[in-house]
């Protein structure tokens, strides 16, 4: 019998193609958007990580409540002590991100994002090489022969999956090593790493103050996170007493993998997206409910005859619900197609190196199952009310009055659905507009200098040629001089930092003639650069810029930012004053004389959560010579035009230097807030679809209202009402519904915007401009949606209407 209901419903919808088409389109868009965002929710927040029994794997991080540090890396000596003293874990392993330069004689030297790892890290994850072997305990010992594991990507692109690459001798950071294995495809633990080397040979001598290791552990069966935390906290307290200079006030925190890998703001914005598409689905379902109400009104006499012939109310309701289910199932192909397109567009809009390898999404079997469940629930939820409404009332009255029975109740329900649609659309649109305005504000964010004429790249100096004192300094000066000689180059500097990308260092500062400082107020950022840094960045200088000679002769001079000058010398000129970095060893910890003050700049990109400038000192490159060094070039024309020539200049200086991270600084600026652009267009799409569906709802209700009130309008016109009066009547009704919906939406929207307040930049979650603009747009769209039915009502012929009455 159920199959018969579906067959009858399908035949009925085939005979009402216009009704079916509109309903399928509405549901298709609603289901499509829901499936798209569910695929992201599932891929980021729900699917287990691709490791063996991932729920038993935890991350261990350092904490220092006194210093306000809630999450920090761990030193290698602390890792060894934790591992030896604890009994709560099957395995504990560490990893440390690092640059790895690979040279093998088979092509240009290349630099990769890599990692130094404990030998037991990958076995703990349950991941084994697809070729060769993993690290053994002998590989992970101080002084062991160099070994390296390749990612599948490097094996494929550099060695074309050649099996003989395993066992090949190569140079890793200019030191001999052997390729011992290849990890599985798409495995890049912990975050887009391409090569791995053993941890102990490179970290064993590190001090306890060098907290750069990420620690992961597998809990023993039956041991809870709370039990493990209690044990580790006791070990950390003992180490704090044993090593007070390095470990005092340092504790430990245990986190799940998801808590460690997925930032809270990402979780928040994804759930907000899910809430947004749920609103769109509710709007789409309301449209379908209105269509079903209208269809039921037309079929009122048919339904009454069925009842008169013995069909019970439950039987008729089931038949009507079967039609709703058929409609929902028919919309599934469109929804799945839209979801497939949506997930691909979102993935294409994300920078590949910004998304961890373990986060993937697609329209898979889980998404398809979700779509099917959503389709059935939508059919039941939004089909039940019209079905119950269509089967209520007196049988005799319905047969006597035809299609007009119970019209007042149905009209009230349809109007209520329109009010709900408009209010939900307003909530979705306000959220979308706030994110769009946030992105616009970030796009015009003042980083303190003009990024457009700047090009930047990095090169990596490793191995014994760069071990002697000042070897790196001489190389970067040669590279800079070669690049400055290129056509179109106005100036260049080399540094341990790249504008808007990262680098540099920092620490506690001591000011000559002032008491010793402690705490966050004593911390400054320190950038080491060759001459002309202010000229390249286009910064005005009070005093003078750094010069090349100061690097060659190790002159202890520095530029300071305006915020540093204001903080440490608030009542006098900073030029001529002296400071030092007491925690920095060697000559870099000596006294520096301030020779210039420059404006504050955003060193590390656009940061919506921190508008405060970092107090910064710029010292000669000689004092912090870095393996990973950047070059920033100021061009007279298109900065990208110098790319090939700059590469050639670096190769001419040293053919073994790998060049990487080539980018215009303006691209780096946009990259620092790319996710807000993604949020903007996703929420914008959600809002626009919600607006379109709401306008369809207003149009549909008013069109049906006009058709039902044809006789009433005819009587009004026969009694002297003008066409303008009729126009005012219909449009006024539409604007009344829209006005009520807008009022309800304005009351509800702050609940959603408050949840997103930490993701907004320079726009309030109660921004009156956004709320007002959206309200006006909805009223305007409702006016347009009311215009066509109103124009049709104006053309009613009074005599024909009265004759029909």
Secondary structure by P-SEA (a helix, b strand, c coil): caaaaaaaaaaaaaaaaaaaaaaaaaaaaaaaaaaaaaaaaaacccccccccccccbbbbbbbbccccccbbbbcaaaaaaaaacccccccccbbbbbbbbbbcccccccccbbbbbccccccccccccccccccccccccccccbbbbbcaaaaaaccccccccccbbbbcccbbbbbcccccccccccccccccccccccccccccccccbbbbbbbcccccaaaaaaaaaaaaaaaaaaccccccccbbbbbccccccccaaaaaaaaaaaaaaaaaaaaaaaaaaaaaaaaaaaaaaaaaaaaaacccaaaaaaaaaaaaaaaaaaaaaaaaaaaaaaaaaaaaacccccccccccccccaaaaaaaaaaaaaaaaaaaaaaaaaaacccaaaaaaaccccaaaaaaaaaaaaaaaaaaaaaaaaaaaaaaaaaaaaaaaccccccccccccbbbbbbcccccccaaaaaaaaaaaaaaaacccccccccccccccccccccccccccccccccccccbbbbbbbccccccccccccccccccaaaaaaccccccccaaaaaacccccccccbbbbbcccccccccbbbbccccccccccccccccccccbbbbcccccccccbbbbbbbbccccccaaaaaaaaaaaacccccccccccaaaaaaaacaaaaaaaaaaaaaaaaaaaaaaaaaaaaaaaaaaaaaaaaaaaaaacccaaaaaaaaaaaaaaaaaaaaaaaaacaaaaaaaacccccccccccaaaaaaaaaaaaaaaaaaaaaaaaaaaaccaaaaaaac
